[in-house]
């Protein structure tokens, strides 16, 4: 019965994709992004294996491996949860994903922060790092300033506006509140739910999950610049071995990811606000 139920849910998910072209494209692009992050993480493992035994990896290399592997793993899990109808659980994991992207962007442009992140190994230190640099929108504010500077558009609320949907889900639907519990039982009209999430079932509202993910990967793409093979921000080149620096698969998938973001912008698939085009036009 479990196998039949899982097959039926995945069949319903495919019907949603077929009926909603935007959802289909955002879903496929999220898979490409997960593959890109996975390749970067796997390539770093290979790069470390080629490193001389008397040489330690730099802080940014260690941080990059930690971030890329976690983000890739989270994306595959979010995709799987969404395909099988666990929308609220996918949103909960998306909240963690957003925080990881935020702090990765900050680390790329702050080498001291990168060292603090790498040194925060024990649970107590990691918790202190989170409270000092991430909680209460600290990292998000830094990301906003970095993106504004990258786009050359001055002080705007663009980053905030494009993550409003994710912020709502991360607070009212995920935190241990009455609303979160009742949303699990009955769904919520504000989230465009058309089913009862207590019984796993794919829903069209999950398109917002993939949109939020891809928007934040767009900010990460802006922040990474010429990484991973050429230094950018305060990070040096992430790859060091000739084998990885000459790896064509990394180049090809990185180009595909860049073209994918351009495609999403050209066709307004990331647009959540009317003036989005005006804000990002100068980046093209």
Secondary structure, DSSP 8 states (H G I E B T S, - for coil): -HHHHHHHHHHHHHHHHHH-HHHHHHHHHHHHHHHHHHHHHHHHHHHHHTS-TT----HHHHHHHHHHHHHHHHHHHHHHHHHTT-HHHHHHHHHHHHHHHHHHHHHHT-HHHHHHHHH--SHHHHHHHHHHHTGGGHHHHHHHHHHHHHHT--S--HHHHTTHHHHHHHHTTTSSSHHHHHHHHH--GGGT--S-TTS----GGGHHHHHHHHHHHHHHHHHHTTTTTS-BTTB--S--SHHHHT-HHHHHHHHHHHHHHHHHHHTTTT--STTHHHHHGGG-
